[in-house]
Amino acid sequence: MSLTGQGVRIIVSEPIEWEHGNLFGRVIKQRGNSLLIKLSKPIEGKEFSSDLLELRPRYQGDYFKPLEQFYSVIVSGTLIHPRTNRSVHVIIGSVTMD
C-alpha cells in the first residue's frame, strides 16, 4: 500500500524548546524508506523556511509499514528548500496517520 496522499500528524519531541505544537501535512512522495511531506504551514529552519519535510525512520531497521495499521513511527525530519533542494535537520518526533 502506498502512503502517498495520506494525511499525517507529526508530534515533535526534539528540539525540547519546540513552540509550534504538532505538525500536520500530506504525504506527497514515498521514496524507499523516506516520506516527503507537504506541511499545512511552513516552518522556519535555521537557514530557511519551507513547507516540505522529509521524514526517515529514526532507528536503523525501522520502516513505515506500521503507519498502515495506524501505529506511530519515530522519525527524524529534515526541512527541504523547494527550489534548491538544500536540507537542514529540524526535528525528531513520531508520525501517525491523521
Secondary structure as UniProt FT lines:
FT   TURN            4..5
FT   STRAND          7..14
FT   TURN            16..17
FT   STRAND          23..31
FT   TURN            32..33
FT   STRAND          34..44
FT   STRAND          49..57
FT   TURN            60..61
FT   HELIX           65..69
FT   STRAND          73..80
FT   TURN            82..84
FT   STRAND          87..97
//
